[in-house]
Amino acid sequence: MSHGEFEALTRPHLDALYRFAARSVSSAATAEDLVQEACLKAYRAFGQFERGTNYRAWLFRILANTIVDWHRRATRNPEEVLIAELTSIEPSAREGPLDPEARAVTSALSAEVNAALAALPPAWQAVLLLNFVEGLSYKEIADILACPVGTVMSRLYRARRALRRRLRHLLDPWDAERAGLTP
Amino acid sequence: MRCDETRLALYAMEDGELDRGGGRDVVVHLERCEACRRRLADDRRVKALVRWQASTMPAAPQDLWSRVAARVEADDAVGSRPGARSRSRRRWSRVTGVATAAAIILALVSATNLSPPADIETALASELVADHERSLRRAAGPADVPGGDPAVILARLDPGSRDFVRAPRMGTVTAALLGGSVCRLGATRGIRWSYRIDGAGLVSLYQLVHPRSASSLLPHAGRQILTASGGTRSFVLWADQGVLHALVGAVTEAELRRLAARIGYR
């Protein structure tokens, strides 16, 4: 496999991998390192990728293992975790159709949803993000996290319930308007 | 089937994980149970919020890929990957498929051979089409808010719902929650929903009002005022109850009319 081929297949997933890593470790620098490490592992192990299966899911499995290894190392070196948490990543409103005023409002909303996600136990959060955001199937998530499909389903159920309760005030959009979130 | 027996199946159905038989049981239950219908609607909104929020997270740094590439090259240089090169080369034919799909999408997005008929609303129609084109070109894809869930948006298309009537006056946050965004076209102000139909058709729905006088903007209120189609672009524009509606999309005019009929166009 040439570098060009590896890039064509892997690079489109870089943002998703980075965002997943950034949520898992709360540090931009660590997330970058973990994504680099995971990509290098993917390149080395490409011969083991099963044709016809989901390449994105395969990449996420490698990244998830890389993150787990990092957490194990970090637990042995608590200082590393502390430094990571001191430089947390702030979500920023995406450049796009919104004007600056609207961007500020959506930034506040984004921070609120982010806080609700961050309050989930890491195992629930991972399942929820892999399903909701990355669109991976229960089976693919079970492979990534090395757990049974039933565990994926129950974690996803609990994560949904926790988010629904925590974001209840946002679920009726007209309530959100009244809550003063409008510009 | 009781509610507590349904919940896992309800979410499995929502996630596309249930076979047709299981889905039928859930649908039968949903028809009778308002609490579960509400739960499902809430879940769709939670999902739309989480997806939208993910789209606001910072992207990978610009130079991250070059750093990955440098490590891969360094790795090759030390020859630590015996055998992998020859095994994997033949596995890359999917790249061609991805490239073809990208080319089709780009062709759809760049097709601008629409020629709206000369009409009093032509200027606004041209703005609508141009705005739709811009919506499709945004980095994150066809939806204004990438996390916008078509199911949530379609649920909004019930002309009997209060949200539908109030849609053009929505605030930015409400629009974002529902997967749309506020837009201003000419003297109008309203809401734009851009979404995908059947994987290929990209459609924007506009609901617009004039800040001062709907009647001055909409002399033909209550009936169709303009339709056009050409190549891969079609649109239909009509007014009803002081609200100007427009559907613009890379689907056939017949398909657009069918969608429009769902939200009051006759």
Interface residues (C-beta under 8 A of the other chain):
Chain A: M1 H3 E5 F6 E7 A8 L9 T10 R11 L14 D15 L17 Y18 R19 A22 R23 A28 E32 V35 Q36 C39 L40 Y43 R44 A45 F46 G47 F49 R51 Y55 I89 P91 S92 A93 R94 E95 G96 P97 L98 A102 V105 T106 S107 L109 S110 V113 N114 L117 L128 L129 N131 F132 V133 S137 Y138 M153 S154 L156 Y157 R160 L163 R164 L167 R168 L170 L171 P173 W174 A176 E177 L181 T182 P183
Chain B: R7 L8 Y11 A12 D15 G16 E17 R39 D42 D43 R45 V46 K47 L49 V50 R51 W52 Q53 A54 S55 T56 M57 P58 A59 A60 P61 L64 W65 R67 V68 A69 R71 V72 E73 D75 S80 R81 G83 A84 R85 R87 S88 R89 R91 W92 R94 V95 V98 S135 R138 A139 A140 D144 G147 D163 R166 M170 G171 T172 V173 T174 A176 L177 L178 S181 V182 C183
